[in-house]
Amino acid sequence: MVGYRLALQETDLGIKDQLVFSGDYSVDSGYRMIKRLLSMTPRPTAMFASNNFIAIGALKALRDAQVSVPDEMSVVGFDDLPLRFVVDPFLTVADQPAYEIGQRAT
């Protein structure tokens, strides 16, 4: 939330707290949050998920709503996924070197 606020303060877009949803970092939570996003007018055209399980849930909800990714809605997740979680369409992610972060922390 802090990064979102800082980024928008540097633009003329203004901060829109109604575009920030909280969940429990699960696929189901991502599904529910994107359903709320899709009910908004005007409907946003992009979303950023704070983890990839939320992003996968969002992709499922978008598919169920017949919203084309990335043509109608862009989806970006945070953190990388194991290959067993490869989804269609391919998920854009901001990779985080979790092992290296843990190694440095210890």
C-alpha positions in Angstrom: 0.0 0.0 0.0 2.9 2.4 0.8 4.5 1.8 -2.6 1.1 2.4 -4.4 0.6 5.7 -2.5 4.2 6.9 -3.2 3.9 6.0 -6.9 0.6 7.8 -7.3 1.8 10.9 -5.4 4.4 11.3 -8.2 1.7 11.4 -10.9 -1.4 13.4 -11.6 -3.6 10.2 -11.2 -4.4 10.7 -7.5 -4.7 8.0 -4.9 -7.7 5.8 -5.2 -8.0 3.7 -2.0 -11.2 2.0 -3.4 -8.8 0.1 -5.8 -6.9 -1.5 -3.0 -8.4 -4.8 -1.7 -7.2 -7.0 1.2 -7.4 -10.7 1.3 -5.7 -13.8 2.8 -3.1 -14.5 0.1 -5.0 -17.5 -1.3 -6.4 -18.4 -4.7 -10.0 -18.1 -3.4 -9.2 -14.6 -2.0 -7.9 -13.6 -5.4 -11.0 -14.9 -7.1 -13.3 -12.9 -4.8 -11.2 -9.7 -5.0 -11.2 -9.7 -8.8 -15.0 -10.2 -8.8 -15.3 -6.9 -6.8 -12.9 -5.2 -9.2 -15.0 -6.3 -12.2 -18.1 -4.8 -10.8 -16.5 -1.3 -10.7 -17.5 1.4 -13.1 -15.3 2.3 -14.9 -13.7 -1.1 -14.8 -9.9 -1.0 -14.2 -7.8 -2.5 -17.0 -4.9 -3.8 -14.9 -4.3 -5.3 -11.5 -1.3 -6.2 -9.3 -1.5 -9.1 -6.9 0.7 -9.1 -3.8 1.4 -12.8 -4.4 0.9 -15.3 -7.2 -1.8 -17.3 -5.5 -4.0 -14.2 -5.5 -3.0 -13.7 -9.2 -4.0 -17.3 -10.1 -7.4 -16.8 -8.4 -7.8 -13.5 -10.3 -7.0 -15.3 -13.6 -9.6 -17.9 -12.8 -12.3 -15.3 -12.1 -11.3 -13.4 -15.3 -11.7 -16.5 -17.3 -15.1 -17.3 -15.7 -16.2 -13.7 -16.5 -14.9 -14.1 -20.1 -12.5 -11.2 -19.7 -9.5 -11.5 -22.0 -6.0 -11.4 -20.4 -4.1 -9.3 -21.3 -6.3 -7.7 -23.9 -9.0 -6.4 -21.5 -7.2 -6.9 -18.1 -3.5 -7.0 -17.4 -2.4 -9.2 -14.4 0.9 -9.0 -12.6 1.8 -11.2 -9.7 4.5 -10.8 -7.1 7.0 -13.6 -6.5 7.8 -16.5 -8.8 5.9 -19.7 -9.1 7.1 -23.4 -9.3 6.6 -24.9 -12.7 3.6 -27.0 -11.4 1.7 -23.7 -11.2 2.1 -22.6 -14.8 -1.2 -21.1 -15.9 -2.7 -20.0 -19.2 -2.4 -17.2 -20.0 1.1 -17.0 -18.9 1.4 -14.9 -15.7 3.7 -11.9 -15.6 5.5 -11.8 -12.3 7.9 -9.6 -10.3 10.4 -12.2 -9.2 11.7 -12.1 -5.7 14.9 -14.1 -4.8 13.4 -15.6 -1.6 16.3 -17.9 -1.0 18.9 -15.1 -1.3 16.8 -12.8 1.0 16.6 -15.6 3.6 20.4 -16.3 3.3 21.2 -12.6 3.8 18.8 -12.3 6.7 20.5 -15.1 8.6 
